[in-house]
Amino acid sequence: MYGHSDEFAFHVAKNLLHIRDLQATLLHLCGDHERFTHRHQGLDFKRTDVELASVVNSILA
């Protein structure tokens, strides 16, 4: 479990984590998350999207 929500589970109260950061963390366990791409309509796309994704080391600890 990572983070906390309010008493109604409506808002994040602590440790907000975006899905692209979670994906970058999981792909980090397989290697470099920046390196993994997939080809779609002739273009290479990163698995962690075009926006900056960062590995959350506190999940791995």
mmJSON file of the N, C-alpha and C atoms, coordinates in Angstrom:
{"data_MODEL":{"atom_site":{
"group_PDB":["ATOM","ATOM","ATOM","ATOM","ATOM","ATOM","ATOM","ATOM","ATOM","ATOM","ATOM","ATOM","ATOM","ATOM","ATOM","ATOM","ATOM","ATOM","ATOM","ATOM","ATOM","ATOM","ATOM","ATOM","ATOM","ATOM","ATOM","ATOM","ATOM","ATOM","ATOM","ATOM","ATOM","ATOM","ATOM","ATOM","ATOM","ATOM","ATOM","ATOM","ATOM","ATOM","ATOM","ATOM","ATOM","ATOM","ATOM","ATOM","ATOM","ATOM","ATOM","ATOM","ATOM","ATOM","ATOM","ATOM","ATOM","ATOM","ATOM","ATOM","ATOM","ATOM","ATOM","ATOM","ATOM","ATOM","ATOM","ATOM","ATOM","ATOM","ATOM","ATOM","ATOM","ATOM","ATOM","ATOM","ATOM","ATOM","ATOM","ATOM","ATOM","ATOM","ATOM","ATOM","ATOM","ATOM","ATOM","ATOM","ATOM","ATOM","ATOM","ATOM","ATOM","ATOM","ATOM","ATOM","ATOM","ATOM","ATOM","ATOM","ATOM","ATOM","ATOM","ATOM","ATOM","ATOM","ATOM","ATOM","ATOM","ATOM","ATOM","ATOM","ATOM","ATOM","ATOM","ATOM","ATOM","ATOM","ATOM","ATOM","ATOM","ATOM","ATOM","ATOM","ATOM","ATOM","ATOM","ATOM","ATOM","ATOM","ATOM","ATOM","ATOM","ATOM","ATOM","ATOM","ATOM","ATOM","ATOM","ATOM","ATOM","ATOM","ATOM","ATOM","ATOM","ATOM","ATOM","ATOM","ATOM","ATOM","ATOM","ATOM","ATOM","ATOM","ATOM","ATOM","ATOM","ATOM","ATOM","ATOM","ATOM","ATOM","ATOM","ATOM","ATOM","ATOM","ATOM","ATOM","ATOM","ATOM","ATOM","ATOM","ATOM","ATOM","ATOM","ATOM","ATOM","ATOM","ATOM","ATOM","ATOM","ATOM","ATOM"],
"id":[1,2,3,4,5,6,7,8,9,10,11,12,13,14,15,16,17,18,19,20,21,22,23,24,25,26,27,28,29,30,31,32,33,34,35,36,37,38,39,40,41,42,43,44,45,46,47,48,49,50,51,52,53,54,55,56,57,58,59,60,61,62,63,64,65,66,67,68,69,70,71,72,73,74,75,76,77,78,79,80,81,82,83,84,85,86,87,88,89,90,91,92,93,94,95,96,97,98,99,100,101,102,103,104,105,106,107,108,109,110,111,112,113,114,115,116,117,118,119,120,121,122,123,124,125,126,127,128,129,130,131,132,133,134,135,136,137,138,139,140,141,142,143,144,145,146,147,148,149,150,151,152,153,154,155,156,157,158,159,160,161,162,163,164,165,166,167,168,169,170,171,172,173,174,175,176,177,178,179,180,181,182,183],
"type_symbol":["N","C","C","N","C","C","N","C","C","N","C","C","N","C","C","N","C","C","N","C","C","N","C","C","N","C","C","N","C","C","N","C","C","N","C","C","N","C","C","N","C","C","N","C","C","N","C","C","N","C","C","N","C","C","N","C","C","N","C","C","N","C","C","N","C","C","N","C","C","N","C","C","N","C","C","N","C","C","N","C","C","N","C","C","N","C","C","N","C","C","N","C","C","N","C","C","N","C","C","N","C","C","N","C","C","N","C","C","N","C","C","N","C","C","N","C","C","N","C","C","N","C","C","N","C","C","N","C","C","N","C","C","N","C","C","N","C","C","N","C","C","N","C","C","N","C","C","N","C","C","N","C","C","N","C","C","N","C","C","N","C","C","N","C","C","N","C","C","N","C","C","N","C","C","N","C","C","N","C","C","N","C","C"],
"label_atom_id":["N","CA","C","N","CA","C","N","CA","C","N","CA","C","N","CA","C","N","CA","C","N","CA","C","N","CA","C","N","CA","C","N","CA","C","N","CA","C","N","CA","C","N","CA","C","N","CA","C","N","CA","C","N","CA","C","N","CA","C","N","CA","C","N","CA","C","N","CA","C","N","CA","C","N","CA","C","N","CA","C","N","CA","C","N","CA","C","N","CA","C","N","CA","C","N","CA","C","N","CA","C","N","CA","C","N","CA","C","N","CA","C","N","CA","C","N","CA","C","N","CA","C","N","CA","C","N","CA","C","N","CA","C","N","CA","C","N","CA","C","N","CA","C","N","CA","C","N","CA","C","N","CA","C","N","CA","C","N","CA","C","N","CA","C","N","CA","C","N","CA","C","N","CA","C","N","CA","C","N","CA","C","N","CA","C","N","CA","C","N","CA","C","N","CA","C","N","CA","C","N","CA","C","N","CA","C","N","CA","C","N","CA","C"],
"label_alt_id":[null,null,null,null,null,null,null,null,null,null,null,null,null,null,null,null,null,null,null,null,null,null,null,null,null,null,null,null,null,null,null,null,null,null,null,null,null,null,null,null,null,null,null,null,null,null,null,null,null,null,null,null,null,null,null,null,null,null,null,null,null,null,null,null,null,null,null,null,null,null,null,null,null,null,null,null,null,null,null,null,null,null,null,null,null,null,null,null,null,null,null,null,null,null,null,null,null,null,null,null,null,null,null,null,null,null,null,null,null,null,null,null,null,null,null,null,null,null,null,null,null,null,null,null,null,null,null,null,null,null,null,null,null,null,null,null,null,null,null,null,null,null,null,null,null,null,null,null,null,null,null,null,null,null,null,null,null,null,null,null,null,null,null,null,null,null,null,null,null,null,null,null,null,null,null,null,null,null,null,null,null,null,null],
"label_comp_id":["MET","MET","MET","TYR","TYR","TYR","GLY","GLY","GLY","HIS","HIS","HIS","SER","SER","SER","ASP","ASP","ASP","GLU","GLU","GLU","PHE","PHE","PHE","ALA","ALA","ALA","PHE","PHE","PHE","HIS","HIS","HIS","VAL","VAL","VAL","ALA","ALA","ALA","LYS","LYS","LYS","ASN","ASN","ASN","LEU","LEU","LEU","LEU","LEU","LEU","HIS","HIS","HIS","ILE","ILE","ILE","ARG","ARG","ARG","ASP","ASP","ASP","LEU","LEU","LEU","GLN","GLN","GLN","ALA","ALA","ALA","THR","THR","THR","LEU","LEU","LEU","LEU","LEU","LEU","HIS","HIS","HIS","LEU","LEU","LEU","CYS","CYS","CYS","GLY","GLY","GLY","ASP","ASP","ASP","HIS","HIS","HIS","GLU","GLU","GLU","ARG","ARG","ARG","PHE","PHE","PHE","THR","THR","THR","HIS","HIS","HIS","ARG","ARG","ARG","HIS","HIS","HIS","GLN","GLN","GLN","GLY","GLY","GLY","LEU","LEU","LEU","ASP","ASP","ASP","PHE","PHE","PHE","LYS","LYS","LYS","ARG","ARG","ARG","THR","THR","THR","ASP","ASP","ASP","VAL","VAL","VAL","GLU","GLU","GLU","LEU","LEU","LEU","ALA","ALA","ALA","SER","SER","SER","VAL","VAL","VAL","VAL","VAL","VAL","ASN","ASN","ASN","SER","SER","SER","ILE","ILE","ILE","LEU","LEU","LEU","ALA","ALA","ALA"],
"label_asym_id":["A","A","A","A","A","A","A","A","A","A","A","A","A","A","A","A","A","A","A","A","A","A","A","A","A","A","A","A","A","A","A","A","A","A","A","A","A","A","A","A","A","A","A","A","A","A","A","A","A","A","A","A","A","A","A","A","A","A","A","A","A","A","A","A","A","A","A","A","A","A","A","A","A","A","A","A","A","A","A","A","A","A","A","A","A","A","A","A","A","A","A","A","A","A","A","A","A","A","A","A","A","A","A","A","A","A","A","A","A","A","A","A","A","A","A","A","A","A","A","A","A","A","A","A","A","A","A","A","A","A","A","A","A","A","A","A","A","A","A","A","A","A","A","A","A","A","A","A","A","A","A","A","A","A","A","A","A","A","A","A","A","A","A","A","A","A","A","A","A","A","A","A","A","A","A","A","A","A","A","A","A","A","A"],
"label_entity_id":["1","1","1","1","1","1","1","1","1","1","1","1","1","1","1","1","1","1","1","1","1","1","1","1","1","1","1","1","1","1","1","1","1","1","1","1","1","1","1","1","1","1","1","1","1","1","1","1","1","1","1","1","1","1","1","1","1","1","1","1","1","1","1","1","1","1","1","1","1","1","1","1","1","1","1","1","1","1","1","1","1","1","1","1","1","1","1","1","1","1","1","1","1","1","1","1","1","1","1","1","1","1","1","1","1","1","1","1","1","1","1","1","1","1","1","1","1","1","1","1","1","1","1","1","1","1","1","1","1","1","1","1","1","1","1","1","1","1","1","1","1","1","1","1","1","1","1","1","1","1","1","1","1","1","1","1","1","1","1","1","1","1","1","1","1","1","1","1","1","1","1","1","1","1","1","1","1","1","1","1","1","1","1"],
"label_seq_id":[1,1,1,2,2,2,3,3,3,4,4,4,5,5,5,6,6,6,7,7,7,8,8,8,9,9,9,10,10,10,11,11,11,12,12,12,13,13,13,14,14,14,15,15,15,16,16,16,17,17,17,18,18,18,19,19,19,20,20,20,21,21,21,22,22,22,23,23,23,24,24,24,25,25,25,26,26,26,27,27,27,28,28,28,29,29,29,30,30,30,31,31,31,32,32,32,33,33,33,34,34,34,35,35,35,36,36,36,37,37,37,38,38,38,39,39,39,40,40,40,41,41,41,42,42,42,43,43,43,44,44,44,45,45,45,46,46,46,47,47,47,48,48,48,49,49,49,50,50,50,51,51,51,52,52,52,53,53,53,54,54,54,55,55,55,56,56,56,57,57,57,58,58,58,59,59,59,60,60,60,61,61,61],
"pdbx_PDB_ins_code":[null,null,null,null,null,null,null,null,null,null,null,null,null,null,null,null,null,null,null,null,null,null,null,null,null,null,null,null,null,null,null,null,null,null,null,null,null,null,null,null,null,null,null,null,null,null,null,null,null,null,null,null,null,null,null,null,null,null,null,null,null,null,null,null,null,null,null,null,null,null,null,null,null,null,null,null,null,null,null,null,null,null,null,null,null,null,null,null,null,null,null,null,null,null,null,null,null,null,null,null,null,null,null,null,null,null,null,null,null,null,null,null,null,null,null,null,null,null,null,null,null,null,null,null,null,null,null,null,null,null,null,null,null,null,null,null,null,null,null,null,null,null,null,null,null,null,null,null,null,null,null,null,null,null,null,null,null,null,null,null,null,null,null,null,null,null,null,null,null,null,null,null,null,null,null,null,null,null,null,null,null,null,null],
"Cartn_x":[0.847,0.0,0.903,0.524,1.305,0.354,0.571,-0.252,-1.477,-2.198,-3.408,-4.455,-5.698,-6.793,-7.528,-8.466,-9.253,-10.247,-11.038,-11.933,-13.023,-13.319,-14.321,-13.697,-12.373,-11.616,-11.92,-12.095,-12.422,-11.203,-10.309,-9.117,-7.88,-6.767,-5.494,-5.039,-4.709,-4.252,-2.729,-2.096,-0.648,-0.095,1.059,1.79,0.987,0.674,0.006,0.926,0.404,1.199,0.432,1.035,0.408,0.654,-0.226,-0.114,1.166,1.621,2.856,4.067,4.027,5.118,5.096,3.913,3.802,4.313,3.954,4.435,5.949,6.492,7.939,8.644,8.044,8.624,8.603,7.502,7.417,8.35,8.444,9.352,10.812,11.079,12.436,12.944,12.04,12.426,12.826,12.348,12.698,13.901,14.322,15.419,15.148,15.702,15.534,14.177,13.316,11.969,11.982,13.032,13.134,13.401,13.937,14.352,13.19,12.193,11.093,10.147,9.99,9.101,8.246,7.173,6.376,6.077,5.977,5.754,4.255,3.74,2.334,2.254,1.672,1.523,2.86,3.913,5.217,6.027,5.511,6.23,6.545,7.644,7.996,7.461,6.715,6.155,6.756,7.052,7.547,6.381,6.645,5.608,5.149,5.984,5.639,5.132,4.652,4.016,5.044,4.588,5.486,5.866,5.098,5.416,6.457,7.115,8.18,7.625,8.185,7.807,9.035,8.826,9.958,9.73,10.812,10.761,10.588,9.639,9.373,10.132,11.299,12.159,11.603,10.72,10.173,9.238,8.709,7.897,8.793,9.977,10.883,11.619,11.697,12.468,11.796],
"Cartn_y":[-1.157,0.0,1.233,2.199,3.423,4.602,5.553,6.748,6.576,7.661,7.673,8.55,8.263,9.103,9.698,10.609,11.187,10.148,10.526,9.56,9.025,9.718,9.259,8.64,8.561,8.034,8.829,10.139,11.005,11.775,12.164,12.933,12.249,12.484,11.972,12.856,12.228,12.99,12.977,11.915,11.801,10.935,11.321,10.557,10.348,11.437,11.372,10.686,9.732,8.978,8.901,9.416,9.354,7.978,7.531,6.199,6.06,7.131,7.013,6.83,7.353,7.118,5.676,5.132,3.726,2.827,3.125,2.33,2.446,3.628,3.807,3.016,2.951,2.19,0.701,0.206,-1.218,-1.574,-0.714,-0.967,-0.827,-0.051,0.077,-1.274,-2.095,-3.422,-4.34,-4.046,-4.845,-4.28,-3.104,-2.426,-0.94,-0.257,1.184,1.498,2.207,2.493,3.453,4.236,5.143,4.382,3.191,2.42,1.638,1.27,0.445,1.267,0.841,1.529,0.5,0.961,0.118,0.909,0.202,0.837,0.833,2.026,2.173,3.151,2.732,3.533,4.134,3.342,3.753,4.605,4.887,5.71,4.89,5.215,4.577,5.41,4.776,5.44,4.829,5.681,5.186,4.633,3.628,3.037,3.988,4.934,5.858,7.193,7.216,8.385,9.445,10.544,11.598,12.556,12.573,13.442,12.774,13.563,13.075,12.107,10.931,9.944,9.666,9.503,9.261,8.003,7.341,6.126,6.528,5.897,6.183,5.143,5.556,4.615,4.196,4.992,4.619,3.418,3.131,1.93,0.706,0.852,-0.269,-0.617,0.313,0.081,-0.89],
"Cartn_z":[0.0,0.0,0.0,-0.804,-0.908,-0.904,-0.013,0.046,0.928,1.09,1.907,1.233,1.499,1.006,2.199,1.901,2.981,3.502,4.467,5.127,4.201,3.113,2.153,0.901,0.873,-0.272,-1.547,-1.376,-2.5,-2.997,-2.09,-2.442,-1.879,-2.541,-2.041,-0.892,0.231,1.387,1.514,1.026,1.175,0.052,-0.495,-1.512,-2.799,-3.466,-4.76,-5.764,-6.518,-7.484,-8.784,-9.859,-11.169,-11.777,-12.636,-13.223,-14.042,-14.707,-15.49,-14.586,-13.352,-12.407,-11.9,-11.708,-11.32,-12.432,-13.667,-14.798,-14.951,-14.759,-14.842,-13.745,-12.57,-11.469,-11.772,-12.305,-12.645,-13.801,-14.804,-15.92,-15.511,-14.474,-13.949,-13.437,-12.921,-12.437,-13.583,-14.793,-15.979,-16.719,-16.365,-17.049,-17.079,-18.046,-18.172,-18.786,-18.058,-18.555,-19.732,-19.908,-21.047,-22.344,-22.239,-23.404,-24.025,-23.237,-23.732,-24.605,-25.852,-26.78,-27.513,-28.115,-29.004,-30.276,-31.364,-32.661,-32.963,-33.319,-33.675,-34.834,-35.936,-37.148,-37.597,-37.507,-37.99,-37.044,-35.849,-34.887,-33.632,-32.972,-31.711,-30.553,-29.667,-28.495,-27.239,-26.25,-24.975,-24.171,-23.384,-22.532,-21.446,-21.073,-20.002,-20.533,-21.776,-22.366,-22.743,-23.26,-23.718,-22.591,-21.508,-20.381,-19.494,-18.702,-17.833,-16.79,-16.722,-15.712,-14.862,-13.569,-12.686,-11.872,-11.545,-10.738,-9.275,-8.599,-7.186,-6.36,-5.848,-5.133,-3.787,-3.191,-1.884,-1.973,-3.157,-3.335,-3.365,-3.945,-4.1,-2.815,-1.889,-0.665,0.264],
"occupancy":[1.0,1.0,1.0,1.0,1.0,1.0,1.0,1.0,1.0,1.0,1.0,1.0,1.0,1.0,1.0,1.0,1.0,1.0,1.0,1.0,1.0,1.0,1.0,1.0,1.0,1.0,1.0,1.0,1.0,1.0,1.0,1.0,1.0,1.0,1.0,1.0,1.0,1.0,1.0,1.0,1.0,1.0,1.0,1.0,1.0,1.0,1.0,1.0,1.0,1.0,1.0,1.0,1.0,1.0,1.0,1.0,1.0,1.0,1.0,1.0,1.0,1.0,1.0,1.0,1.0,1.0,1.0,1.0,1.0,1.0,1.0,1.0,1.0,1.0,1.0,1.0,1.0,1.0,1.0,1.0,1.0,1.0,1.0,1.0,1.0,1.0,1.0,1.0,1.0,1.0,1.0,1.0,1.0,1.0,1.0,1.0,1.0,1.0,1.0,1.0,1.0,1.0,1.0,1.0,1.0,1.0,1.0,1.0,1.0,1.0,1.0,1.0,1.0,1.0,1.0,1.0,1.0,1.0,1.0,1.0,1.0,1.0,1.0,1.0,1.0,1.0,1.0,1.0,1.0,1.0,1.0,1.0,1.0,1.0,1.0,1.0,1.0,1.0,1.0,1.0,1.0,1.0,1.0,1.0,1.0,1.0,1.0,1.0,1.0,1.0,1.0,1.0,1.0,1.0,1.0,1.0,1.0,1.0,1.0,1.0,1.0,1.0,1.0,1.0,1.0,1.0,1.0,1.0,1.0,1.0,1.0,1.0,1.0,1.0,1.0,1.0,1.0,1.0,1.0,1.0,1.0,1.0,1.0],
"B_iso_or_equiv":[0.0,0.0,0.0,0.0,0.0,0.0,0.0,0.0,0.0,0.0,0.0,0.0,0.0,0.0,0.0,0.0,0.0,0.0,0.0,0.0,0.0,0.0,0.0,0.0,0.0,0.0,0.0,0.0,0.0,0.0,0.0,0.0,0.0,0.0,0.0,0.0,0.0,0.0,0.0,0.0,0.0,0.0,0.0,0.0,0.0,0.0,0.0,0.0,0.0,0.0,0.0,0.0,0.0,0.0,0.0,0.0,0.0,0.0,0.0,0.0,0.0,0.0,0.0,0.0,0.0,0.0,0.0,0.0,0.0,0.0,0.0,0.0,0.0,0.0,0.0,0.0,0.0,0.0,0.0,0.0,0.0,0.0,0.0,0.0,0.0,0.0,0.0,0.0,0.0,0.0,0.0,0.0,0.0,0.0,0.0,0.0,0.0,0.0,0.0,0.0,0.0,0.0,0.0,0.0,0.0,0.0,0.0,0.0,0.0,0.0,0.0,0.0,0.0,0.0,0.0,0.0,0.0,0.0,0.0,0.0,0.0,0.0,0.0,0.0,0.0,0.0,0.0,0.0,0.0,0.0,0.0,0.0,0.0,0.0,0.0,0.0,0.0,0.0,0.0,0.0,0.0,0.0,0.0,0.0,0.0,0.0,0.0,0.0,0.0,0.0,0.0,0.0,0.0,0.0,0.0,0.0,0.0,0.0,0.0,0.0,0.0,0.0,0.0,0.0,0.0,0.0,0.0,0.0,0.0,0.0,0.0,0.0,0.0,0.0,0.0,0.0,0.0,0.0,0.0,0.0,0.0,0.0,0.0],
"pdbx_formal_charge":[null,null,null,null,null,null,null,null,null,null,null,null,null,null,null,null,null,null,null,null,null,null,null,null,null,null,null,null,null,null,null,null,null,null,null,null,null,null,null,null,null,null,null,null,null,null,null,null,null,null,null,null,null,null,null,null,null,null,null,null,null,null,null,null,null,null,null,null,null,null,null,null,null,null,null,null,null,null,null,null,null,null,null,null,null,null,null,null,null,null,null,null,null,null,null,null,null,null,null,null,null,null,null,null,null,null,null,null,null,null,null,null,null,null,null,null,null,null,null,null,null,null,null,null,null,null,null,null,null,null,null,null,null,null,null,null,null,null,null,null,null,null,null,null,null,null,null,null,null,null,null,null,null,null,null,null,null,null,null,null,null,null,null,null,null,null,null,null,null,null,null,null,null,null,null,null,null,null,null,null,null,null,null],
"auth_seq_id":[1,1,1,2,2,2,3,3,3,4,4,4,5,5,5,6,6,6,7,7,7,8,8,8,9,9,9,10,10,10,11,11,11,12,12,12,13,13,13,14,14,14,15,15,15,16,16,16,17,17,17,18,18,18,19,19,19,20,20,20,21,21,21,22,22,22,23,23,23,24,24,24,25,25,25,26,26,26,27,27,27,28,28,28,29,29,29,30,30,30,31,31,31,32,32,32,33,33,33,34,34,34,35,35,35,36,36,36,37,37,37,38,38,38,39,39,39,40,40,40,41,41,41,42,42,42,43,43,43,44,44,44,45,45,45,46,46,46,47,47,47,48,48,48,49,49,49,50,50,50,51,51,51,52,52,52,53,53,53,54,54,54,55,55,55,56,56,56,57,57,57,58,58,58,59,59,59,60,60,60,61,61,61],
"auth_comp_id":["MET","MET","MET","TYR","TYR","TYR","GLY","GLY","GLY","HIS","HIS","HIS","SER","SER","SER","ASP","ASP","ASP","GLU","GLU","GLU","PHE","PHE","PHE","ALA","ALA","ALA","PHE","PHE","PHE","HIS","HIS","HIS","VAL","VAL","VAL","ALA","ALA","ALA","LYS","LYS","LYS","ASN","ASN","ASN","LEU","LEU","LEU","LEU","LEU","LEU","HIS","HIS","HIS","ILE","ILE","ILE","ARG","ARG","ARG","ASP","ASP","ASP","LEU","LEU","LEU","GLN","GLN","GLN","ALA","ALA","ALA","THR","THR","THR","LEU","LEU","LEU","LEU","LEU","LEU","HIS","HIS","HIS","LEU","LEU","LEU","CYS","CYS","CYS","GLY","GLY","GLY","ASP","ASP","ASP","HIS","HIS","HIS","GLU","GLU","GLU","ARG","ARG","ARG","PHE","PHE","PHE","THR","THR","THR","HIS","HIS","HIS","ARG","ARG","ARG","HIS","HIS","HIS","GLN","GLN","GLN","GLY","GLY","GLY","LEU","LEU","LEU","ASP","ASP","ASP","PHE","PHE","PHE","LYS","LYS","LYS","ARG","ARG","ARG","THR","THR","THR","ASP","ASP","ASP","VAL","VAL","VAL","GLU","GLU","GLU","LEU","LEU","LEU","ALA","ALA","ALA","SER","SER","SER","VAL","VAL","VAL","VAL","VAL","VAL","ASN","ASN","ASN","SER","SER","SER","ILE","ILE","ILE","LEU","LEU","LEU","ALA","ALA","ALA"],
"auth_asym_id":["A","A","A","A","A","A","A","A","A","A","A","A","A","A","A","A","A","A","A","A","A","A","A","A","A","A","A","A","A","A","A","A","A","A","A","A","A","A","A","A","A","A","A","A","A","A","A","A","A","A","A","A","A","A","A","A","A","A","A","A","A","A","A","A","A","A","A","A","A","A","A","A","A","A","A","A","A","A","A","A","A","A","A","A","A","A","A","A","A","A","A","A","A","A","A","A","A","A","A","A","A","A","A","A","A","A","A","A","A","A","A","A","A","A","A","A","A","A","A","A","A","A","A","A","A","A","A","A","A","A","A","A","A","A","A","A","A","A","A","A","A","A","A","A","A","A","A","A","A","A","A","A","A","A","A","A","A","A","A","A","A","A","A","A","A","A","A","A","A","A","A","A","A","A","A","A","A","A","A","A","A","A","A"],
"auth_atom_id":["N","CA","C","N","CA","C","N","CA","C","N","CA","C","N","CA","C","N","CA","C","N","CA","C","N","CA","C","N","CA","C","N","CA","C","N","CA","C","N","CA","C","N","CA","C","N","CA","C","N","CA","C","N","CA","C","N","CA","C","N","CA","C","N","CA","C","N","CA","C","N","CA","C","N","CA","C","N","CA","C","N","CA","C","N","CA","C","N","CA","C","N","CA","C","N","CA","C","N","CA","C","N","CA","C","N","CA","C","N","CA","C","N","CA","C","N","CA","C","N","CA","C","N","CA","C","N","CA","C","N","CA","C","N","CA","C","N","CA","C","N","CA","C","N","CA","C","N","CA","C","N","CA","C","N","CA","C","N","CA","C","N","CA","C","N","CA","C","N","CA","C","N","CA","C","N","CA","C","N","CA","C","N","CA","C","N","CA","C","N","CA","C","N","CA","C","N","CA","C","N","CA","C","N","CA","C","N","CA","C","N","CA","C"],
"pdbx_PDB_model_num":[1,1,1,1,1,1,1,1,1,1,1,1,1,1,1,1,1,1,1,1,1,1,1,1,1,1,1,1,1,1,1,1,1,1,1,1,1,1,1,1,1,1,1,1,1,1,1,1,1,1,1,1,1,1,1,1,1,1,1,1,1,1,1,1,1,1,1,1,1,1,1,1,1,1,1,1,1,1,1,1,1,1,1,1,1,1,1,1,1,1,1,1,1,1,1,1,1,1,1,1,1,1,1,1,1,1,1,1,1,1,1,1,1,1,1,1,1,1,1,1,1,1,1,1,1,1,1,1,1,1,1,1,1,1,1,1,1,1,1,1,1,1,1,1,1,1,1,1,1,1,1,1,1,1,1,1,1,1,1,1,1,1,1,1,1,1,1,1,1,1,1,1,1,1,1,1,1,1,1,1,1,1,1]
}}}
